[in-house]
Amino acid sequence: MDDNTKTRARVVTPFGPRTTAAEVLAGVDLTGRRIIVTGGASGLGTETVRALVGAGAEVTVAIRRPAAADLVEEMSALPGSARVAPLDLSDLTSVAAFVADWRGAVDAVVANAGIMAVATRELTAQGWEAQLATNHLGHFALVTGLHDNLRAAGSARVVLVSSGAHLREPFDFTDPHFGERPYDRWSAYGQSKTATVLFAVGIANRWADEGIVANAANPGYILTNLQRHLDDETMRAFGVLDEAGNRVPLDYYKTPEQGASTSVLLAASPLVEGVTGRYFEDNQEAEVVPVPAEAEAGVAPHALDPAAAERLWVYSQQAVAA
Ligand SMILES: NC(=O)c1ccc[n+]([C@@H]2O[C@H](COP(=O)([O-])OP(=O)(O)OC[C@H]3O[C@@H](n4cnc5c(N)ncnc54)[C@H](OP(=O)(O)O)[C@@H]3O)[C@@H](O)[C@H]2O)c1
């Protein structure tokens, strides 16, 4: 963390944890803005797309399963437009094909797709641990592949959807894919979400002069398909599965519409124009907290460290180029 991070004023907005994505964009006109949302076929991604299209944006929903045709139909009554394009972030060939097919400027990328707590160490074709591959390296290849298109927008934004889980785990440059150390599903998820924050810091450091900003968003706790890798016992231990097998959100859990609001704020609200390299939750810039943290709130110094961000950039660049 640099001195600037310690002393600069925190960004605050009139919104809070219960604000919905649509409420964040009330009165905002996104007509003509071209925005890519990864993983837009479920959960927070769908609500992110809905709010952006609702404000007039042209949204490309980048998804690995074409079944989202329903989504396009669902959005057709809204002022903007949605189209679907294939993208599997765990497959560099797929990412390269998406980038090669893209024409023209991109006003924003919302790097929302993700997987959490994969039970055993799974490797992609590149030999990468699945969560790091999907949550960070695939998005790194996508966003850096679209660098010229982002620059062409004149004023573009990148939103990296992170998680409070980043507080658990700095990035381990010696063994990022758990080749030597024992695999732990939460460590792998936490590390991948630290990488997403560091990527925002890296973009802020490298691309600010080109009119491209990037920030990280922690959506909070929301019951979605993200919990698919957790068994019933774990879900019960978390208090979100009742004896009858029904999912029951705890009091502090958000709806998907609320969970998507911070992503939408960072992607399109004029309130954060020009803000870059920061971590937001509940629609506010988060406070830096010491780790280990008592709760999954705030942002860890290890995720804002510009030296780690630069090191991760070089590591990621070499990884996706190999
Ligand atoms: N829900 C929470 O409590 C919570 C908390 C903190 C952070 N987050 C973050 O919020 C983001 C959205 O999560 P969510 O809760 O909305 O979960 P979700 O409903 O499971 O959505 C995740 C999306 O990512 C897509 N995806 C997964 N692997 C992919 C790949 N290889 N290529 C392309 N797309 C892929 C999924 O596609 P398929 O449908 O094809 O699998 C799905 O549409 C994630 O980054 C997550 O880590 C969520």
PDBQT file of the ligand as one rigid body, heavy atoms in Angstrom, charges set to zero:
ROOT
HETATM    1  N1  LIG A 401     -22.896 -14.689  -4.186  1.00  0.00    +0.000 N 
HETATM    2  C1  LIG A 401     -22.084 -14.203  -3.263  1.00  0.00    +0.000 C 
HETATM    3  O1  LIG A 401     -22.372 -14.269  -2.058  1.00  0.00    +0.000 OA
HETATM    4  C2  LIG A 401     -20.786 -13.581  -3.669  1.00  0.00    +0.000 A 
HETATM    5  C3  LIG A 401     -19.981 -13.034  -2.648  1.00  0.00    +0.000 A 
HETATM    6  C4  LIG A 401     -18.769 -12.465  -3.003  1.00  0.00    +0.000 A 
HETATM    7  C5  LIG A 401     -18.365 -12.449  -4.333  1.00  0.00    +0.000 A 
HETATM    8  N2  LIG A 401     -19.171 -13.004  -5.284  1.00  0.00    +0.000 N 
HETATM    9  C6  LIG A 401     -18.695 -12.975  -6.673  1.00  0.00    +0.000 C 
HETATM   10  O2  LIG A 401     -19.707 -12.497  -7.504  1.00  0.00    +0.000 OA
HETATM   11  C7  LIG A 401     -19.540 -13.022  -8.818  1.00  0.00    +0.000 C 
HETATM   12  C8  LIG A 401     -20.873 -13.529  -9.350  1.00  0.00    +0.000 C 
HETATM   13  O3  LIG A 401     -21.244 -14.636  -8.551  1.00  0.00    +0.000 OA
HETATM   14  P1  LIG A 401     -22.757 -15.107  -8.357  1.00  0.00    +0.000 P 
HETATM   15  O4  LIG A 401     -22.998 -15.111  -6.908  1.00  0.00    +0.000 OA
HETATM   16  O5  LIG A 401     -23.664 -14.391  -9.255  1.00  0.00    +0.000 OA
HETATM   17  O6  LIG A 401     -22.604 -16.639  -8.793  1.00  0.00    +0.000 OA
HETATM   18  P2  LIG A 401     -23.258 -17.446  -9.994  1.00  0.00    +0.000 P 
HETATM   19  O7  LIG A 401     -24.729 -17.291 -10.007  1.00  0.00    +0.000 OA
HETATM   20  O8  LIG A 401     -22.696 -18.819  -9.883  1.00  0.00    +0.000 OA
HETATM   21  O9  LIG A 401     -22.666 -16.718 -11.271  1.00  0.00    +0.000 OA
HETATM   22  C9  LIG A 401     -21.355 -16.916 -11.688  1.00  0.00    +0.000 C 
HETATM   23  C10 LIG A 401     -21.329 -16.916 -13.189  1.00  0.00    +0.000 C 
HETATM   24  O10 LIG A 401     -19.983 -17.170 -13.608  1.00  0.00    +0.000 OA
HETATM   25  C11 LIG A 401     -20.051 -18.029 -14.714  1.00  0.00    +0.000 C 
HETATM   26  N3  LIG A 401     -18.827 -18.786 -14.912  1.00  0.00    +0.000 N 
HETATM   27  C12 LIG A 401     -18.242 -19.680 -14.090  1.00  0.00    +0.000 A 
HETATM   28  N4  LIG A 401     -17.162 -20.210 -14.673  1.00  0.00    +0.000 NA
HETATM   29  C13 LIG A 401     -17.052 -19.640 -15.892  1.00  0.00    +0.000 A 
HETATM   30  C14 LIG A 401     -16.167 -19.781 -16.969  1.00  0.00    +0.000 A 
HETATM   31  N5  LIG A 401     -15.140 -20.663 -16.939  1.00  0.00    +0.000 N 
HETATM   32  N6  LIG A 401     -16.354 -19.034 -18.071  1.00  0.00    +0.000 NA
HETATM   33  C15 LIG A 401     -17.384 -18.175 -18.154  1.00  0.00    +0.000 A 
HETATM   34  N7  LIG A 401     -18.275 -18.010 -17.177  1.00  0.00    +0.000 NA
HETATM   35  C16 LIG A 401     -18.119 -18.731 -16.061  1.00  0.00    +0.000 A 
HETATM   36  C17 LIG A 401     -21.197 -18.963 -14.397  1.00  0.00    +0.000 C 
HETATM   37  O11 LIG A 401     -21.623 -19.568 -15.583  1.00  0.00    +0.000 OA
HETATM   38  P3  LIG A 401     -22.426 -20.968 -15.589  1.00  0.00    +0.000 P 
HETATM   39  O12 LIG A 401     -23.827 -20.616 -15.249  1.00  0.00    +0.000 OA
HETATM   40  O13 LIG A 401     -22.223 -21.459 -16.976  1.00  0.00    +0.000 OA
HETATM   41  O14 LIG A 401     -21.778 -21.837 -14.553  1.00  0.00    +0.000 OA
HETATM   42  C18 LIG A 401     -22.211 -18.008 -13.811  1.00  0.00    +0.000 C 
HETATM   43  O15 LIG A 401     -23.011 -17.425 -14.789  1.00  0.00    +0.000 OA
HETATM   44  C19 LIG A 401     -18.458 -14.087  -8.714  1.00  0.00    +0.000 C 
HETATM   45  O16 LIG A 401     -17.235 -13.559  -9.183  1.00  0.00    +0.000 OA
HETATM   46  C20 LIG A 401     -18.365 -14.346  -7.231  1.00  0.00    +0.000 C 
HETATM   47  O17 LIG A 401     -17.112 -14.816  -6.822  1.00  0.00    +0.000 OA
HETATM   48  C21 LIG A 401     -20.376 -13.533  -4.989  1.00  0.00    +0.000 A 
ENDROOT
TORSDOF 0
